[in-house]
Amino acid sequence: MRTFAIFYEEFFFKRRFLSVIILKTFTDLQTFYCLLILRFLIT
């Protein structure tokens, strides 16, 4: 039971970490595309 709890905790920590990375990448991409569109509109 104890090892399962440790595995569970580790799994959730990794999942949370991954989701944070994915979210950051996604927002960075959104910002990048917004800037790109703005540049095309300006020029």
N, C-alpha and C positions, 0 to 999 in steps of 0.2 A: 504493500500500500504506500509506503514511504517513497520508494523509488518511482512509483507511478506519479505521485504528487510532484516530485522533482522534475520528472519528464514533462508533466503537464505545464508546470510553471515555465520551464525553459522554452517549451513549444510556444506558449502564449507570448513570452517576451520576444522571441524571434519574429513571430507574426506581427506584433505591434511595431517592432523595429522596421520590418519590411514595409508595412503599410505607411509608416512615416516617410521612408525613403521614396516610395512610389508617389505619395502625395507631394513631396517636395519636388520631385522630378516633373510631375504633372503641372504643378503651378509654375515652375520654371519654364516649361514648354509653352504654357499659356501666355506668359509674359513675353516670351520670345516671339510667338506668332503675332501677338498684339503689336509689338514693336515693328515687326516685318510689315504688317498691314498698314500701320501708320506711315511707315517710310514710303510704301507704294502710293498711298493717298497723297502724301506731301509732294512727291516728285512727279 
